Amino acid sequence: MGRMWVSNQKLDQPIGEESRRSKINQPEKISSLVVLQLAFQSLGVVYGDLSTSPLYVFNNTFPEGIDEPEDLLGALSLIIYSLTLIPLLKYVFIVCRANDNGQGGTFALYSLLCRHVNIKSIPNQDQTDEALTTYSTSSCCKESIAGRTKKWLEGQRYMKQLLIILVIIGSCMVIGDGILTPAISVLSAVGGIKLQNRNISDEVVVIVAVMILVGLFSMQHYGTDKVSWLFAPIIFLWLLLIGGIGIFNIWKYDVAALKAYSPMYMYRYFKRGGKRAWTSLGGILLSITGTEALFAELSYFRVSSIQIAFTVIVFPCLLLAYTGQVAYLLENSEHVVGAFYHSIPDRTYWPMFIIATGAAVVASQSTITATFSLIKQAVALGCFPRVKVVHTSKKFGGQIYIPDINWILLVLCIAVTAGFKKQSEIGNALGTAVVMVMLVTTFLTILIMILIWHWHWVLVMIFTVLSIIVEAAYLFSVLFKVDQGGWVPLVIAAALFIIMGAWHYGTVKRYHFELHSMVSLAWILSLGPSLGLVRVPGVGLVYTELASGVPHIFSHLITNLPAIHSVVIFVCLKYLPVYTVPERERFHVTRIGPKNLRMFRCVARYGYKDLHKKDDDFEKNLFDNLFKFVRLEYLMEAGSESDGCSSGDQQIEHSMDSHPSNNDYAVSSCVDSTISSVDSLRSAREKGQQSEINEIEFLSKCREAGTVHILGNTAVHARTDSRLFKRITIDYVYAFLRKICRGNSAIFHVPHESLLNVGQRIYV
């Protein structure tokens, strides 16, 4: 039986693993009706920001008025082909394919690269992690472009650092987008009320916008589960109305607006306008804001549903809306400020005002949700201080709320809205954030094309050249307006970069210190079964960031305490570059040293989308997996003994065939040996079963005696011989962030009555 068990493991296990992995990684087949339903729902979550851009694009493109009517055709032509190249071709049909098992966003791209290339800065992974069903990788020939690129990235330390810096910069800009989009969307929607009442001042508009923003952010802790069903109908109705009004304006005012579909007008626009035409690109860029959200919010929908929604509904409605506004402005160029509300029929003003405000709120909610999701991923990958994450929905796992971040976003949104008061300056700031995120996404996508998709270099070059030309043009345009509001995202990004960079730098340095300071197993064994201490009843859970070895904190603990628990479990909570780890694969338990030490290691593995919640019975699941490990360990030992006996049987049978003349004697020897082997195997199994029962009973009694959670309260300092940059980063910035962020006891949800903090000072 033992031999059969081992054989099944060797033959069936890989098949089962591949089967599970294929089920996890390959999307479940769904009906066309469900795809269409998801496409409709994606309108409210994914396309809110992009759909509300017609509120403010022309206002920001021509803030000083229109010189030549043909400039409108040139601007419209740029909008048409920007929407075609960036959202449609680049994001919907290319970048969306670069998802991490359905997850989108900057950190999802980085995690995908980390699995295929050894570029992760914290080396806390081992081979057992690669056996996870969600840990998919691909191989490549060493002599291919992908193989050489992989070798180059892994061999260049500065490239690893540059990559994480780019990811952090992109994340900072996304967070900046989460501040600026609610401000400009709500302010643009509410600003239309001035057309009905000229006596309303800008201050009143700002106050109303601020009140809406306060209400929006104050409702975040309730989650969007109960009202999200309204989002898609609001945006769907909004798109139909602006598309319909666009058709009406084209028919009523000037069909000459359709000439803008010829790219010739782009050339004429730049030739005639010169520098002014280039700087106006910052306003045209706003027509594709929200494109990054299209990829960041991918986790809620299928790629096919997002493609259908954009190509069938969003794209044509936006083209009609912009074309209709230009048709109106060709006859009424003096109305370029507030072009959207001027261009709608008078009878539809109030319904459109209400729907526009609702669409602006939906667009703002989408960016706020994306910001929460991104910060959660950054925390998991060690790039952001640990903050409280609240799960707002039992039905939808991805809906979260981060209180501290929510109120910071609110304060900054109010500051931007009240500080600028004008859409144009907020638009300049938003454009800077958007184009920076696009450039980071382009660079990461190029690496994925080479390393994972193994695209031909010609296709990679075409994508690279087109993306860089378009996005670089937009970048230079927004840089011209740094002094007109474009400095805001740069300041926000700089502050966030200092926070995220310092936290990541300090986390890496602390991990490397623990890695180099871990205690050798030989030293542990030299202490004897009692570890040189009094073993008291109970279980000690020693929390550590090390996934292997005995942490330095343990030697510090037993050096200063005369007693230790009868059972010691080193607990490591680590986040892997995967979007999730299935519950059945969450825990990985091993034994440290001989059995009489009663020391174990339990590694709890999470993906960047997983939540370590207070009510997830972490301690219960830990002990359940510990008991399973003990049973499996004794079962494997019994299987090994059975293999040894079977091997002996095969040798006896071989000797019988070699000496046919002594057949009777050989058979007799075989029978005697087999009987002896069976008796010894039965005795060993009975002894093993009794040992298994005894150990599980011992572990259960220790658990009943009490569990103590032992956490390290570590003060991190830079060494005295460190450079000034390192001393400032570690001793001031990182130390301050650790002081204000959540402590280990709150992160691990440890009850105070069973908490033991072990203080120590380390120098990195």
C-alpha positions in Angstrom: 0.0 0.0 0.0 2.9 2.4 0.8 4.5 1.8 -2.6 1.1 2.4 -4.3 0.7 5.7 -2.4 4.1 6.9 -3.5 3.5 5.9 -7.1 0.3 7.8 -7.1 2.0 10.9 -5.9 4.7 10.6 -8.7 2.3 9.9 -11.5 -1.0 11.6 -10.6 0.2 14.6 -8.7 1.6 16.6 -11.7 -1.5 15.9 -13.7 -3.8 17.0 -10.9 -1.7 20.1 -10.4 -1.7 21.0 -14.0 -5.5 20.4 -14.1 -6.1 22.7 -11.2 -3.8 25.3 -12.5 -5.5 25.3 -15.9 -8.9 25.6 -14.2 -7.7 28.6 -12.2 -5.8 30.4 -15.0 -8.1 29.8 -17.9 -11.3 31.9 -17.8 -14.5 30.0 -17.2 -16.6 29.7 -20.3 -19.7 31.8 -20.0 -22.7 32.4 -22.3 -22.9 35.3 -24.7 -25.8 36.7 -22.7 -23.6 36.9 -19.6 -20.9 38.6 -21.6 -23.4 41.2 -22.8 -24.6 41.7 -19.2 -21.0 42.2 -18.0 -20.4 44.7 -20.9 -23.4 46.7 -19.7 -22.3 46.7 -16.1 -18.8 47.8 -17.1 -20.2 51.1 -18.3 -20.7 52.2 -14.7 -17.4 50.9 -13.3 -14.9 51.2 -16.1 -16.0 54.0 -18.4 -17.4 56.7 -16.1 -14.3 58.9 -16.2 -13.8 58.5 -20.0 -17.5 59.2 -20.6 -17.6 62.5 -18.7 -14.7 64.0 -20.6 -17.0 65.9 -23.0 -17.9 68.2 -20.1 -14.5 69.9 -20.1 -12.4 69.0 -23.1 -13.0 72.1 -25.4 -13.0 74.4 -22.4 -9.4 73.3 -21.7 -8.3 73.1 -25.3 -9.2 76.7 -26.1 -9.2 78.6 -22.8 -8.4 81.9 -24.6 -11.0 81.5 -27.3 -10.9 80.2 -31.0 -8.9 82.1 -33.6 -9.8 80.2 -36.7 -12.9 78.0 -37.2 -10.7 75.4 -38.8 -8.9 75.0 -35.5 -12.0 73.3 -34.3 -11.7 70.7 -37.1 -8.0 70.2 -36.3 -8.7 69.7 -32.5 -11.6 67.3 -33.3 -9.4 65.3 -35.7 -6.8 65.0 -32.9 -9.6 63.8 -30.5 -10.9 61.2 -33.0 -7.5 59.7 -33.7 -6.4 59.9 -30.0 -9.5 57.9 -29.0 -8.7 55.4 -31.8 -5.0 54.9 -31.1 -4.9 55.0 -27.2 -8.2 53.7 -25.7 -9.3 51.5 -28.7 -6.2 50.0 -30.2 -3.7 50.2 -27.4 -5.7 49.6 -24.2 -8.8 47.7 -25.3 -7.1 45.3 -27.7 -3.5 45.1 -26.5 -2.9 46.2 -22.9 -6.0 44.5 -21.6 -4.5 41.2 -22.7 -1.5 41.9 -20.4 -3.6 41.1 -17.4 -2.5 39.0 -14.4 -5.2 36.3 -14.4 -7.9 39.0 -15.0 -6.3 41.6 -12.8 -5.2 45.0 -14.3 -3.2 48.0 -13.1 0.4 48.9 -12.6 1.1 46.5 -9.8 -0.6 43.7 -11.6 1.8 44.2 -14.6 4.8 44.3 -12.2 3.6 41.1 -10.4 3.3 39.4 -13.8 6.9 40.3 -14.6 8.1 39.2 -11.2 6.8 35.7 -11.8 8.6 35.4 -15.1 11.8 37.3 -14.3 13.6 37.2 -10.9 13.4 40.9 -10.3 11.5 41.1 -6.9 13.5 43.1 -4.4 12.5 41.0 -1.4 13.6 37.3 -1.9 11.0 35.7 0.3 9.9 33.1 -2.3 10.8 29.4 -2.6 10.0 26.6 -5.0 6.9 25.6 -3.1 5.3 28.9 -4.0 5.7 28.1 -7.7 3.5 25.0 -7.2 0.4 27.2 -6.5 -2.4 26.9 -9.0 -2.4 30.7 -9.5 1.4 30.9 -10.0 1.7 30.7 -13.8 5.0 31.1 -15.6 6.4 30.6 -19.0 9.8 29.5 -20.3 11.9 30.8 -23.2 15.0 29.9 -25.1 18.1 31.4 -23.6 19.3 32.5 -27.0 16.1 34.2 -28.0 15.4 37.9 -27.5 13.2 37.1 -24.5 15.9 34.9 -23.0 18.6 37.5 -23.5 16.3 40.3 -22.1 15.5 38.2 -19.1 19.2 37.5 -18.4 20.0 41.2 -18.7 17.2 42.2 -16.3 18.2 39.6 -13.7 21.9 40.5 -14.0 21.5 44.2 -13.7 20.8 45.4 -10.2 20.0 49.0 -11.3 17.4 47.7 -13.8 15.5 46.0 -10.9 15.6 49.3 -9.0 14.6 51.3 -12.0 11.6 49.0 -12.6 10.3 49.4 -9.1 10.9 53.1 -9.3 8.8 53.3 -12.5 6.0 51.3 -10.9 6.0 53.6 -7.9 5.9 56.7 -10.1 3.0 55.2 -12.1 1.2 54.4 -8.8 1.7 57.9 -7.5 0.2 59.4 -10.6 -2.8 57.1 -10.4 -3.4 58.3 -6.8 -3.1 61.8 -8.1 -5.7 61.0 -10.7 -7.9 59.9 -7.8 -7.6 63.4 -6.4 -8.0 65.4 -9.6 -10.8 63.5 -11.4 -13.5 64.0 -8.7 -12.5 67.7 -8.5 -12.7 68.4 -12.3 -15.7 66.1 -13.0 -18.0 67.5 -10.2 -16.9 71.1 -10.8 -17.5 70.9 -14.6 -20.9 69.3 -14.1 -22.0 71.8 -11.4 -20.5 74.7 -13.3 -23.3 74.4 -16.0 -25.8 76.0 -13.6 -24.3 79.4 -14.3 -25.8 79.3 -17.8 -29.3 79.3 -16.4 -28.5 82.0 -13.8 -25.8 84.5 -14.7 -25.9 85.9 -11.1 -24.4 82.8 -9.6 -20.7 83.4 -8.9 -17.8 81.0 -9.2 -17.6 80.9 -5.3 -21.2 79.5 -5.2 -20.3 76.8 -7.8 -17.2 75.8 -5.8 -19.2 75.6 -2.6 -21.8 73.3 -4.2 -19.1 71.2 -5.8 -17.3 70.9 -2.4 -20.6 69.8 -0.7 -21.1 67.1 -3.3 -17.5 65.9 -2.8 -17.9 65.8 1.0 -21.1 63.8 0.6 -19.4 61.4 -1.9 -16.4 60.7 0.4 -18.5 60.5 3.5 -20.5 57.7 2.0 -17.5 55.5 1.1 -17.5 53.5 4.3 -20.9 52.1 3.3 -19.4 50.6 0.2 -20.9 50.7 -3.3 -22.6 47.3 -3.1 -26.1 48.7 -2.5 -25.9 51.5 -5.2 -23.6 50.1 -7.8 -26.5 48.8 -9.8 -27.4 52.4 -10.6 -24.0 53.2 -12.1 -24.3 51.4 -15.4 -27.8 52.8 -16.2 -26.7 56.3 -15.4 -23.6 56.1 -17.7 -25.6 54.3 -20.4 -28.3 56.9 -20.4 -25.6 59.7 -20.3 -23.8 58.2 -23.4 -27.1 57.8 -25.3 -28.1 61.4 -24.6 -24.7 63.0 -25.5 -24.6 60.8 -28.6 -28.1 61.7 -29.6 -27.5 65.4 -28.9 -24.3 65.1 -31.1 -26.4 63.8 -34.0 -28.9 66.6 -33.5 -26.2 69.3 -33.5 -24.5 67.9 -36.6 -27.9 68.0 -38.4 -28.9 71.4 -37.1 -25.7 73.4 -37.2 -22.9 72.3 -39.5 -22.2 69.0 -41.1 -18.8 70.3 -42.1 -17.7 69.0 -38.7 -17.5 65.6 -40.3 -14.5 66.8 -42.3 -12.4 66.3 -39.2 -12.4 62.6 -39.7 -9.7 63.3 -42.3 -6.3 63.3 -40.7 -5.2 66.1 -43.0 -6.8 68.6 -40.6 -4.3 67.5 -37.8 -1.4 68.5 -40.1 -3.0 71.8 -40.9 -3.7 72.5 -37.3 -0.1 72.1 -36.2 1.2 74.0 -39.3 -1.1 77.0 -38.7 -1.1 77.0 -34.9 2.6 76.4 -34.1 3.4 76.4 -30.4 -0.2 77.2 -29.5 -1.3 74.1 -31.2 1.2 72.0 -29.4 0.2 73.4 -26.0 -3.4 72.8 -26.8 -2.7 69.1 -26.8 -2.9 69.3 -23.0 -6.6 70.0 -23.4 -7.1 67.3 -26.1 -5.4 64.8 -23.8 -8.4 65.1 -21.4 -10.5 63.3 -24.0 -8.7 60.1 -23.1 -8.6 60.5 -19.3 -10.0 57.5 -17.7 -8.3 55.2 -20.1 -6.0 54.0 -17.4 -9.1 53.1 -15.3 -10.2 50.9 -18.2 -7.2 48.6 -17.4 -7.1 49.1 -13.6 -10.7 48.0 -13.2 -10.3 45.0 -15.4 -10.6 42.6 -12.4 -14.4 43.0 -12.2 -15.1 42.0 -15.8 -14.0 39.9 -18.8 -11.8 41.4 -21.4 -14.4 40.5 -24.0 -17.1 42.4 -22.1 -14.9 45.5 -21.9 -14.1 45.3 -25.6 -17.8 45.0 -26.5 -18.8 47.9 -24.3 -16.2 50.3 -25.7 -16.5 49.4 -29.4 -20.3 49.2 -29.5 -21.4 52.0 -27.0 -18.7 54.2 -25.6 -16.5 54.8 -28.7 -19.3 55.8 -31.1 -21.2 57.9 -28.5 -18.1 59.8 -27.6 -17.3 60.5 -31.3 -20.8 61.7 -31.9 -20.7 63.9 -28.8 -17.4 65.6 -29.7 -18.4 66.0 -33.4 -21.7 67.6 -32.3 -20.0 70.1 -30.0 -17.7 71.1 -32.9 -20.7 71.5 -35.2 -22.3 73.8 -32.7 -19.0 75.8 -32.1 -18.5 76.3 -35.8 -21.6 78.5 -35.7 -21.1 79.8 -32.1 -17.3 80.0 -31.5 -17.8 82.5 -28.7 -19.4 79.7 -26.5 -16.2 77.6 -26.3 -16.1 78.2 -22.5 -18.9 75.9 -21.3 -19.3 74.4 -24.7 -21.1 71.3 -23.5 -24.0 73.1 -21.8 -24.2 75.7 -24.5 -24.5 73.0 -27.2 -27.5 71.1 -25.6 -31.1 72.1 -26.5 -32.7 74.5 -24.0 -35.5 72.1 -23.2 -33.1 69.3 -22.2 -31.0 71.5 -19.9 -32.2 70.5 -16.5 -32.5 66.7 -17.3 -29.0 66.9 -18.7 -27.7 68.9 -15.7 -29.0 66.2 -13.3 -27.7 63.3 -15.4 -24.3 65.1 -15.9 -24.0 65.5 -12.1 -24.8 61.9 -11.5 -22.4 60.8 -14.2 -19.7 63.0 -12.6 -20.3 61.3 -9.3 -20.1 57.8 -10.9 -16.8 58.8 -12.6 -15.4 60.1 -9.3 -16.5 56.9 -7.5 -14.6 54.8 -10.1 -11.4 56.6 -9.5 -11.7 56.5 -5.7 -12.3 52.7 -5.9 -9.3 52.3 -8.2 -7.2 54.3 -5.8 -8.2 52.1 -2.8 -7.5 49.0 -4.9 -4.1 50.2 -6.0 -3.0 51.2 -2.4 -4.1 47.7 -1.2 -1.8 46.2 -3.8 1.0 48.5 -2.9 0.8 47.6 0.8 0.8 43.9 -0.1 4.0 44.3 -2.2 5.8 46.3 0.4 5.5 49.7 -1.4 3.2 51.6 0.9 2.8 51.9 4.7 0.4 49.5 6.3 -3.1 51.0 6.6 -6.4 49.8 7.8 -8.4 48.1 5.0 -12.1 47.5 5.5 -14.0 44.9 3.5 -17.3 46.6 2.6 -19.1 43.7 0.9 -19.6 40.1 1.8 -20.8 39.4 -1.8 -18.0 41.0 -3.7 -14.4 40.4 -2.5 -12.8 43.3 -4.3 -14.8 46.1 -2.6 -12.7 47.7 0.0 -12.5 51.0 2.0 -9.4 52.6 3.4 -10.5 55.2 6.0 -7.2 57.1 6.3 -6.7 57.4 2.6 -10.4 58.3 2.1 -10.1 61.4 4.3 -6.8 62.4 2.9 -8.3 62.3 -0.6 -11.2 64.4 0.5 -9.0 67.1 2.0 -6.8 67.2 -1.1 -9.9 67.2 -3.4 -11.4 70.2 -1.6 -8.0 72.0 -1.6 -7.7 71.5 -5.4 -11.3 72.5 -6.1 -11.3 75.6 -3.8 -7.8 76.5 -4.7 -8.1 76.6 -8.5 -11.8 77.2 -8.9 -11.3 76.9 -12.7 -11.6 73.8 -14.8 -8.6 74.8 -17.0 -5.9 74.6 -14.3 -7.3 71.4 -12.8 -7.4 70.0 -16.4 -3.7 70.9 -16.9 -2.9 69.0 -13.6 -5.0 66.0 -14.6 -3.3 65.8 -18.0 0.1 65.5 -16.5 -1.0 62.6 -14.2 -2.7 60.8 -17.1 0.2 60.9 -19.6 2.7 59.8 -16.9 0.6 56.7 -16.1 0.3 55.9 -19.8 4.1 56.0 -20.3 4.7 53.7 -17.4 2.0 51.3 -18.7 3.6 51.4 -22.1 7.1 50.5 -20.8 5.7 47.6 -18.7 3.6 46.3 -21.6 6.7 46.3 -23.9 8.5 44.0 -21.4 5.5 41.7 -21.3 5.4 41.5 -25.1 9.1 40.5 -25.1 9.3 38.3 -22.0 5.9 36.6 -21.8 4.1 36.8 -25.1 7.3 36.4 -27.2 6.1 38.7 -29.9 8.2 39.2 -33.0 10.5 42.2 -32.6 8.9 44.0 -35.5 5.5 44.0 -33.8 7.1 45.2 -30.6 8.8 48.0 -32.4 5.5 49.1 -34.1 3.7 49.3 -30.8 6.7 51.0 -29.1 7.1 53.7 -31.8 3.4 54.5 -32.1 2.9 54.7 -28.3 6.0 56.7 -27.6 5.4 59.2 -30.4 1.8 59.9 -29.3 2.4 59.9 -25.5 5.7 61.9 -25.8 3.8 64.6 -27.7 1.2 64.8 -25.0 3.9 64.8 -22.3 5.8 67.8 -23.8 2.5 69.6 -24.2 1.6 69.3 -20.5 5.1 70.3 -19.5 4.5 73.6 -21.1 1.7 74.2 -18.6 3.5 73.2 -15.4 3.1 76.8 -14.1 -0.6 76.7 -15.0 -1.7 73.9 -12.7 0.5 71.2 -14.1 2.7 71.4 -11.0 0.0 69.9 -8.8 0.4 66.2 -9.7 4.1 66.6 -9.7 4.1 67.8 -6.1 1.6 65.1 -5.1 3.6 62.5 -6.9 6.9 63.7 -5.3 5.3 63.5 -1.8 3.9 60.0 -2.5 7.2 58.9 -4.0 9.1 59.9 -0.9 6.6 58.0 1.2 6.4 54.9 -1.0 10.1 54.9 -1.8 11.2 55.3 1.8 8.9 52.6 3.0 10.0 50.1 0.3 13.7 51.0 0.9 13.3 50.5 4.7 11.3 47.3 4.3 14.0 45.8 2.0 16.8 46.8 4.3 15.1 45.3 7.4 14.3 42.1 5.6 17.9 41.7 4.4 19.1 42.3 8.0 16.8 39.5 9.3 17.9 37.3 6.5 21.6 37.7 7.3 21.0 37.5 11.1 18.9 34.4 11.3 20.0 31.7 13.7 21.6 28.5 12.5 19.8 25.2 13.1 23.0 23.8 14.5 22.9 26.3 17.3 19.2 25.4 18.0 20.1 21.7 18.1 23.0 22.3 20.5 20.6 23.6 23.1 18.9 20.1 23.3 15.3 19.1 23.3 14.4 21.7 26.0 16.3 24.5 24.2 18.2 25.0 27.4 15.0 26.5 29.0 12.0 25.5 30.9 9.2 24.4 28.5 5.9 25.6 29.8 2.5 24.3 28.6 1.1 26.3 25.7 1.8 27.4 22.1 4.0 30.3 21.2 3.4 31.8 17.8 6.5 33.7 16.8 5.8 36.1 14.0 8.5 36.7 11.5 9.0 37.9 7.9 11.4 35.1 7.1 10.0 32.2 5.1 13.0 30.0 6.0 15.4 29.7 8.9 15.1 30.7 12.6 14.6 34.4 13.0 17.0 36.6 15.1 14.1 37.6 17.4 13.9 34.0 18.7 17.5 34.0 19.9 16.9 37.4 21.5 13.8 36.0 23.2 15.3 32.8 24.7 18.4 34.7 25.7 16.4 37.1 27.9 13.6 34.7 29.1 14.1 31.6 31.3 11.2 29.7 29.7 9.5 29.0 26.4 6.4 27.3 25.3 6.2 23.5 24.8 5.3 24.1 21.1 6.9 26.9 19.1 5.5 27.9 15.7 7.2 30.4 13.5 4.5 32.2 11.6 5.3 34.1 8.4 2.6 36.1 6.5 3.9 36.8 3.0 2.5 38.3 -0.1 3.3 36.7 -3.4 3.3 38.3 -6.9 0.0 36.5 -7.7 -3.5 38.1 -7.5 -4.8 35.5 -5.0 -3.9 32.2 -3.2 -6.7 29.7 -2.9 -7.8 29.0 0.7 -6.8 25.3 0.4 -3.3 26.3 -0.6 -2.9 29.2 1.9 -0.8 27.5 4.6 2.5 25.7 4.1 3.7 23.9 7.2 7.1 22.3 7.9 9.0 21.0 10.9 12.1 22.6 12.2 14.7 20.1 13.7 13.8 16.7 15.2 10.4 16.0 16.5 11.3 16.3 20.2 11.9 20.0 19.7 8.2 20.6 18.9 9.1 23.5 16.5 7.3 24.2 13.3 7.1 26.8 10.6 3.8 28.0 9.1 3.9 30.2 6.1 0.6 31.9 5.3 0.6 33.0 1.7 -1.5 35.7 0.2 -2.0 37.4 -3.2 -2.0 41.1 -3.6 -5.8 41.1 -3.9 -6.3 38.9 -0.8 -7.4 40.4 2.6 -6.1 39.2 6.0 -9.3 39.9 7.8 -10.2 39.8 11.5 -13.0 37.3 11.0 -11.2 34.8 8.8 -10.4 32.3 11.7 -6.7 32.6 11.0 -5.6 30.9 14.2 -8.1 28.0 13.8 -7.0 27.4 10.2 -3.4 27.5 11.3 -3.8 24.7 13.8 -6.0 22.7 11.4 -3.2 22.8 8.8 -0.7 21.9 11.5 -2.6 18.8 12.5 -3.0 17.8 8.8 0.8 18.2 8.4 1.5 15.9 11.3 -0.8 13.2 10.0 0.7 13.5 6.5 4.2 13.4 7.9 3.5 10.1 9.7 1.7 8.7 6.6 4.8 9.5 4.4 7.1 7.9 6.9 5.0 4.7 6.8 5.0 4.9 3.0 8.8 5.1 3.1 9.1 2.0 5.3 6.7 0.2 2.9 9.0 1.2 0.0 11.9 -0.3 1.7 10.2 -3.6 2.2 8.9 -3.7 -1.3 12.4 -3.1 -2.6 13.6 -6.1 -0.6 10.9 -8.3 -2.1 12.0 -7.3 -5.6 15.6 -8.4 -4.8 14.4 -11.8 -3.5 12.4 -12.4 -6.6 15.4 -11.5 -8.8 17.7 -14.0 -6.9 15.0 -16.7 -7.4 15.1 -16.2 -11.2 18.9 -16.3 -11.2 19.2 -19.7 -9.6 16.4 -22.0 -11.0 18.1 -25.1 -9.5 17.6 -23.7 -6.0 14.0 -22.8 -6.6 12.5 -24.5 -3.6 15.0 -22.9 -1.2 14.5 -19.5 -2.8 10.7 -19.7 -2.5 11.1 -20.7 1.2 13.4 -17.8 1.8 11.1 -15.4 0.0 8.1 -16.5 2.1 10.0 -16.3 5.4 11.4 -12.9 4.5 8.0 -11.6 3.4 6.3 -12.7 6.6 9.1 -11.1 8.6 8.8 -7.9 6.5 5.0 -7.8 6.9 5.3 -8.3 10.6 7.9 -5.5 11.0 5.8 -3.2 8.7 2.7 -3.8 10.8 4.6 -3.2 14.0 6.1 0.0 12.5 2.7 1.3 11.4 1.1 0.6 14.7 4.0 2.4 16.4 3.7 5.3 13.9 0.0 5.6 14.4 0.4 5.7 18.1 3.1 8.3 17.8 0.9 10.4 15.5 -2.0 10.2 18.0 0.3 11.1 20.9 1.7 14.1 19.1 -1.7 15.4 18.0 -3.0 15.0 21.5 0.0 16.8 22.9 -0.5 19.7 20.4 -4.2 19.9 21.3 -3.4 20.0 25.0 -0.8 22.8 24.4 -3.4 24.7 22.4 -5.9 24.4 25.2 -3.3 25.6 27.7 -3.1 28.9 25.8 -1.7 30.5 22.7 0.7 33.5 23.0 1.4 35.7 20.0 5.1 36.8 20.1 5.7 39.9 18.0 8.9 41.8 17.4 8.8 45.5 18.3 11.8 46.5 16.3 13.5 49.9 16.2 15.3 50.3 12.9 18.3 52.6 12.6 20.9 53.3 10.0 24.4 52.3 10.8 26.7 55.1 12.0 28.9 54.7 8.9 25.9 55.1 6.5 25.7 57.9 4.0 23.6 60.9 4.7 20.8 59.9 2.3 20.4 56.5 4.0 20.4 58.0 7.5 17.7 60.5 6.6 15.6 57.9 4.9 15.9 55.3 7.6 16.2 57.4 10.8 13.6 60.0 9.9 11.3 59.2 7.1 11.0 55.4 7.5 10.9 55.8 11.3 8.2 58.4 11.2 6.1 56.2 8.8 6.4 53.2 11.1 5.3 55.3 14.0 2.1 56.5 12.4 1.1 53.4 10.4 -0.6 50.3 11.9 1.4 48.1 14.2 1.9 44.4 13.9 -0.7 43.5 16.5 -3.4 45.4 14.5 -2.2 44.0 11.2 -2.3 40.4 12.5 -5.5 41.0 14.6 -3.8 39.7 17.8 -5.8 40.0 21.0 -4.1 42.1 23.6 -4.5 39.6 26.4 -2.3 37.1 24.5 0.3 39.5 23.1 4.0 39.5 23.9 6.1 42.2 22.4 9.8 41.6 22.1 11.7 44.8 21.8 15.0 45.1 20.0 17.1 47.6 18.1 18.7 46.8 14.8 21.1 48.7 12.6 20.8 48.3 8.8 
